[in-house]
Amino acid sequence: MSKFSDPLLASIADRLDSPDSGIRRVAVLDLVDSPEAEAVELLIQALSDADESVRMEAAKVIDEFDPKDMMDSLVEALTSSDQNVKNAAANALADLKDSSAAPALIEALQQDDPFVLSSILRSLKQFRIRDARPHALMLLKHDDASVRREAVSVLGYLQDSENLPQLMSTAASDSDTEVRRTAIGALVYADGVQVASALIGGLNDEHWQVRVEAAKGLGRLHVVDSIESLSSATNDAMWQVQEKAAEALGKIGSPLAIPALAACVENPISNLRKAVVAAVGEIAHIDGMPVVDTALDDNDPDVRKLARWAKDQITANISSTEGE
């Protein structure tokens, strides 16, 4: 006998237990026709279905439910002993689009379970609710790295200069690589002058992924004071860091970077050579022409193509300067 008194929900529940995934998939579509709050329980069941097509249908109908009706059930499902159910609830929370769910989410941050906290924070960040700020700041000190990482994301999404000191401190000193990387990435909404020291410091992090994030941030914010540090980073032990440092130097656009870029133009990693030639083209200074000439003979056609583009950029810049 079904636990649901509503005939439609009872029928859907029976069909969601069918061994036929097609029947289960159609049952999910019928969920949107139920006005009962209990329908959320069946939605969560469908979100954790063994069949991907059923899960996809369930994900599509999430927006048809009132977030206020879903909140209690989803948060409760986060504490399930079944990891599939927990993951489904976490993903459903992350897919919520209605900010009216935010107050209930913030209230649910009183939990102790790291999985629950991480899931709630991941959902909250998209709403950019300032009321979440004090909770996120507090959770920056949580023992669990996944909680700290999501707290960093919440603060980053707020794009509030008040959060910069905490984000910079986390970027420099957190024990977890992913937390530091996320904190570095969260700084890119700021003025380059405000966060230059933190991003430049990130180029010396012990983990290459943090160094990559720092180089990307310096380029995105066009931090001129980082040219020397980025030039040094083109000698990093990891080519991925070298590549992002070269890209950042191109975005900053100073000819002072050309000697460091020139030293990498014959590197065996073609992705790095491409980044170097593209950066020289962006800088478009005559001092970069020897780099372009070398790249024109590269064995990679993509590098040669970029070299032709870079030569055109430099030539155009020279012509425009002469015409002034």
C-alpha positions in Angstrom: 0.0 0.0 0.0 1.3 3.4 -1.0 2.3 5.9 1.8 0.7 8.7 -0.3 -3.0 9.4 0.2 -3.1 11.5 -3.0 -4.1 9.1 -5.9 -1.8 10.9 -8.4 1.2 10.7 -6.1 0.5 7.1 -5.2 0.4 6.3 -9.0 3.7 8.2 -9.6 5.3 6.5 -6.7 4.4 3.1 -8.1 5.7 3.9 -11.5 8.9 5.4 -10.1 9.5 1.9 -8.6 9.1 0.3 -12.0 12.0 -1.7 -13.5 11.3 0.1 -16.8 13.2 3.4 -17.1 10.7 4.6 -19.7 7.8 4.3 -17.3 9.8 6.0 -14.6 10.7 8.8 -16.9 7.0 9.5 -17.8 6.1 9.4 -14.1 8.6 12.2 -13.5 6.7 14.4 -16.0 3.5 13.8 -14.1 5.0 15.2 -11.0 4.4 18.8 -12.1 0.7 18.1 -12.1 0.6 17.5 -8.4 -0.2 20.4 -6.0 1.0 18.3 -3.0 4.2 19.3 -1.2 5.0 15.6 -0.8 5.7 15.6 -4.6 9.2 16.9 -3.7 10.0 13.5 -2.0 9.3 11.8 -5.3 11.3 14.4 -7.2 14.3 13.7 -5.0 13.9 10.0 -5.6 13.8 10.6 -9.4 16.9 12.9 -9.2 18.8 9.9 -7.7 17.5 7.4 -10.2 20.0 4.8 -11.6 19.0 5.8 -15.2 20.5 9.0 -16.5 17.5 9.9 -18.7 15.2 9.7 -15.6 17.6 12.0 -13.7 17.7 14.4 -16.6 13.9 14.6 -16.7 13.8 15.2 -13.0 16.3 18.0 -13.3 14.1 19.7 -16.0 11.1 19.9 -13.8 12.8 21.4 -10.7 11.8 24.9 -11.8 8.1 23.9 -11.8 8.2 23.5 -8.0 7.9 26.3 -5.5 11.3 26.7 -3.9 9.6 27.3 -0.5 7.9 23.9 -0.8 11.1 22.2 -1.7 13.5 23.7 0.9 12.7 21.6 3.9 12.6 18.3 1.9 15.8 19.1 0.1 17.7 20.1 3.2 16.4 17.0 5.0 17.5 14.8 2.0 21.1 16.2 2.4 21.3 14.2 5.6 20.2 10.9 4.0 22.3 7.8 4.5 22.1 7.2 0.8 24.8 9.1 -1.0 22.9 9.2 -4.3 20.0 10.9 -2.5 22.3 13.4 -0.9 24.0 14.2 -4.2 20.6 14.6 -5.9 19.4 17.0 -3.2 22.6 19.0 -3.3 22.3 19.3 -7.1 18.7 20.3 -6.8 19.6 23.0 -4.3 22.3 24.3 -6.7 19.7 24.5 -9.5 17.3 26.6 -7.6 16.8 30.0 -9.3 14.4 31.7 -7.0 16.1 33.9 -4.4 13.1 33.6 -2.1 14.7 30.3 -1.0 17.7 32.2 0.4 16.4 32.9 3.9 15.5 29.2 4.5 19.0 28.2 3.2 20.7 30.7 5.5 18.7 29.3 8.5 19.8 25.8 7.5 23.4 26.8 7.9 23.0 25.9 11.6 23.8 22.3 10.6 27.1 20.6 11.6 27.4 18.2 8.7 30.1 19.4 6.2 28.2 18.0 3.2 25.1 19.8 4.2 26.9 23.1 4.8 28.8 22.8 1.5 25.7 22.1 -0.5 23.8 25.0 1.1 26.6 27.4 0.5 26.9 26.3 -3.1 23.3 27.1 -3.6 23.4 30.4 -1.8 26.3 31.9 -3.8 24.2 32.3 -6.9 21.7 34.6 -5.1 24.4 37.0 -3.9 22.5 37.6 -0.7 24.3 40.0 1.7 22.7 38.3 4.7 24.9 35.2 3.9 28.1 37.2 4.4 28.5 36.8 8.2 27.8 33.0 7.9 30.3 32.6 5.1 33.0 34.6 7.0 32.5 32.4 10.1 32.7 29.2 7.9 36.1 30.3 6.5 37.4 28.8 9.7 35.6 25.5 9.4 37.7 22.3 9.8 36.4 20.9 6.5 38.1 22.2 3.4 35.0 21.8 1.2 33.0 24.1 3.5 35.8 26.7 3.5 35.9 26.5 -0.3 32.2 27.1 -0.7 32.3 29.9 1.9 35.0 31.6 -0.2 32.8 31.3 -3.3 29.9 32.9 -1.5 32.1 35.9 -0.5 33.5 36.1 -4.0 30.1 36.2 -5.7 29.1 39.1 -3.4 31.8 41.2 -5.1 32.1 43.4 -2.0 35.4 45.1 -1.2 34.7 44.5 2.5 35.5 40.8 1.9 38.9 41.4 0.3 41.0 41.2 3.5 39.5 37.8 4.4 39.8 36.5 0.9 43.4 37.6 0.6 44.3 36.1 3.9 42.7 32.8 2.9 44.5 32.9 -0.5 47.8 33.2 1.3 47.5 30.9 4.3 44.8 28.2 4.0 46.1 24.7 4.3 44.1 23.4 1.3 45.1 23.9 -2.3 41.6 24.2 -3.7 40.6 26.7 -1.0 43.6 28.9 -1.9 43.0 28.5 -5.6 39.3 29.5 -5.2 40.2 32.5 -3.0 42.7 33.7 -5.6 40.0 33.4 -8.3 37.5 35.2 -6.1 39.8 38.3 -6.1 39.4 39.1 -9.8 36.3 41.3 -9.2 38.5 43.8 -7.3 40.6 46.7 -8.5 44.0 45.4 -9.5 45.8 47.8 -7.1 43.8 46.4 -4.1 44.7 42.8 -4.7 48.0 43.0 -6.5 50.1 41.8 -3.6 47.9 38.8 -3.0 47.9 37.7 -6.7 51.6 38.3 -7.0 52.1 36.2 -3.8 50.0 33.5 -5.4 52.7 33.1 -8.1 54.9 31.6 -5.4 52.4 29.2 -4.0 53.6 25.6 -3.5 50.9 24.2 -5.8 51.0 24.9 -9.6 47.2 25.3 -9.9 47.2 28.2 -7.4 50.0 29.8 -9.4 48.0 29.3 -12.6 45.0 31.1 -11.0 47.2 33.9 -9.8 48.7 34.5 -13.3 45.2 34.5 -14.8 44.0 37.0 -12.3 47.0 39.3 -12.9 46.4 39.3 -16.6 42.6 39.9 -16.2 43.2 42.8 -13.9 46.1 44.2 -16.0 48.3 44.5 -13.0 51.3 46.5 -14.4 53.3 46.0 -11.1 53.3 42.3 -11.8 55.4 42.3 -15.0 58.6 41.3 -13.2 56.9 38.5 -11.3 55.1 37.2 -14.3 58.3 37.3 -16.3 59.9 35.2 -13.7 56.9 32.9 -13.8 57.6 32.1 -17.5 60.4 30.0 -16.0 58.1 28.1 -13.7 58.6 24.3 -13.4 55.1 23.7 -14.8 54.4 24.7 -18.4 50.8 25.5 -17.5 52.0 28.3 -15.2 54.4 29.5 -17.9 51.5 29.5 -20.4 49.2 31.6 -18.2 52.1 34.0 -17.2 52.7 34.6 -20.9 49.0 35.2 -21.6 48.9 37.6 -18.7 51.9 39.5 -20.0 50.2 39.8 -23.4 47.1 41.3 -21.7 49.2 43.8 -19.7 50.8 44.8 -23.0 54.2 46.1 -21.9 57.3 45.6 -24.1 59.3 45.0 -20.9 57.9 41.5 -21.0 59.4 40.7 -24.4 62.8 39.3 -23.2 61.0 36.8 -21.0 58.6 35.8 -23.7 61.5 35.4 -26.2 63.2 32.9 -23.9 60.2 30.6 -24.3 59.6 30.8 -28.1 61.5 27.5 -28.7 60.0 25.6 -25.7 59.0 22.0 -26.6 55.5 22.6 -25.4 53.5 24.0 -28.4 50.8 25.4 -26.1 53.4 27.6 -24.4 54.8 28.7 -27.8 51.4 29.7 -29.0 50.8 31.7 -25.8 54.1 33.4 -26.2 53.6 34.4 -29.9 50.0 35.6 -29.1 51.3 37.7 -26.3 54.0 39.3 -28.5 51.2 40.1 -31.0 49.1 41.7 -28.3 52.1 43.8 -27.1 52.7 44.7 -30.8 56.1 46.3 -30.2 59.0 46.2 -32.7 61.2 44.5 -30.2 59.0 41.4 -30.6 59.8 40.9 -34.2 62.7 38.5 -33.6 60.3 36.3 -31.6 57.8 36.4 -34.5 60.6 35.6 -37.1 61.5 32.5 -35.1 57.9 31.4 -34.7 57.3 31.7 -38.5 59.5 28.6 -38.9 57.8 26.6 -36.1 56.9 23.0 -36.8 53.4 23.6 -35.4 51.0 25.2 -38.0 49.0 26.9 -35.2 52.2 28.6 -34.0 53.0 29.8 -37.5 49.5 31.1 -38.0 49.8 33.1 -34.8 53.2 34.3 -35.9 51.7 35.8 -39.1 49.0 37.5 -37.1 51.5 38.8 -34.6 53.7 40.2 -37.4 50.7 42.0 -38.9 49.9 43.5 -35.4 53.5 44.7 -35.0 53.6 46.1 -38.5 50.3 47.9 -38.1 51.5 49.4 -34.8 54.7 50.6 -36.3 52.8 52.2 -39.2 50.4 53.9 -36.9 53.2 55.2 -34.7 55.0 56.6 -37.7 51.9 58.3 -38.9 51.4 60.3 -35.7 
